[in-house]
Amino acid sequence: MAAIAHTNAIAETGLRGRMLNAIQRLQENRARRAVYKQTVRELNALTTRDLNDLGISRSMITRLAHEAAWGVK
C-alpha cells in the first residue's frame, strides 16, 4: 500500500523492544483507519450515477475502503 510506509522490524528485545513494536503497530493501524474512513467518506459523497460510471454499487463501498486500507486478502 502506497499510503503507509512499511518500516523494518525493530531488532531490540525486552520490554523496550516490545513497547516500540506496539507503538509502531498502533501508528500503522491509525493510518489505516484514516485511509478507510477517508475512502468511505469520498465514495459516499459521489452520486449513484457517478458510482455506476465507475462500476461501483453502494453496497461495495465498505469492501473497497477495506481493500484500500488493508489490501486484498
Helices and strands as residue ranges (DSSP letters): H 14-45, H 48-54, G 58-60, H 61-70
